[in-house]
Amino acid sequence: MTIAWIDLGTDAVVMHVWFWITALLPLVWLKRHVDISRGRDEPILSDAEAHPLDDEPPLPPLSMLVAGKDEEANIGACIEGLLRQRHPALQIIAVNDRSGDRTGEILDAFAAADPRVTALHVRELPAGWFGKNNAMRSGVTAARADWLAFTDADCQFHSPHLLEAAMRFAMRNGVEFLSVLPRIDAGSFWERVVQPAASGMMLFWNPPHRVNSPKSSCAYANGAFMLMSRDAYQRLGGHEAVKATLNEDMHFARRAKQVGVRLRVIRGGDLFSVRMYTGLGQIWRGWSRIFYGSFGTFPRLLASALVLVVASMSPYLTLIASPLTGSAAGPIGIAALAAIAAQQSVLWRFYPICGVPAPWAMTYPIGTTLVTAMVLNAMTKLGGLTKTSWRGTVYRGGS
């Protein structure tokens, strides 16, 4: 194909570069099909994993820790789900982190009714500590078992075999630090628009096959469920090592790769779920915090913004602008349509993995625009231009 504008000077050079960038984007997106297929090859935790083999010993005791600040709407269902677990030697340590609502009262009631539950109350936040990390540190001091698990107060446990299955999987595979990914429940319009786009950005930097490879430095964990041996916890430095971080899960994962703790991340299927956020305001604050705390450096945040603009947003912008390019409108418009088609073919596979019906992939231009804005917002936090407010506490730094 001969393009008429190739000899028209500087403007033509710009058009030529624009065309080829757009024309190459379908290949970039089609590569994501390979990544999705690799991710599907990773195991999914199931109830079947909980069944002991003939020669397996009983499971060792487990201390399960959950911390909550102003979680009266969620903490009861979370504890009830943990109490339904079939693990034979389970200790549940529930930490009330300076709540101003009925969280502490609810935890005390569970502790009075069931000896497996220990309720602790954090009254003050020590200098140099972030809230959740300090609460979990307090919980670990009461833990009796040699295996520790950490979860969030807004998690819902649907299978009574989750803890058994997770421990069996870890012990059978020589895993010292296992993070099980929950099913993400997205009920509102904005959740379905933003959650898959934001999750896609995280997976771009943390593909499962690299995270699970001991040869790769790529590290990821999700604080919704982290299981580790006490020995691994101590080698990671405990919560003292991550005391001033907003995303302790990611920092634990990076430390695991650094010190040689065997890390594994797997999907939990429908064994448990979490609804991360509801309204757009929560989504904005929550994902800005995650990007800030997880990426943590200006180059990584800038690269994330550029990837979103070039790979995700530019095909739509190019298609809209193509009529303004004169004789180049046809080739550029066709290239943009090809990029959009390739992108959508990937997203129609990816959105159901995120718990969102495939047709919502058509809202991706909106979602990725908002995610780009959240990444830019995270950059302002890193530069100290804005503060991070979470659960009623204002933080500076702590990436």
Secondary structure, DSSP 8 states (H G I E B T S, - for coil): ---GGGGS-HHHHHHHHHHHHHHHHHHHHHHHHHHHHHHHHS-B--GGGGS--TT------EEEEEEESS-TTTHHHHHHHHHT---TTEEEEEEEES-SSSHHHHHHHHHHH-TTEEEEEE----TT--HHHHHHHHHHHT--SSEEEEEETTEEE--TTHHHHHHHHHHHTT-SEEEEE-EE---SHHHHHHHHHHHHHHHHH--HHHHT-TT-------TTEEEEEHHHHHHTTTGGGGTT-S-HHHHHHHHHHHHT--EEEEE-TTSEEE----SHHHHHHHHHHHHHHHH-SHHHHHHHHHHIIIIIIHHHHHHHHGGGGGGGHHHHHHHHHHHHHHHHHHHHHHHHHTTS-GGGGGGHHHHHHHHHHHHHHHHHHHTTSS-EEETTEEE----
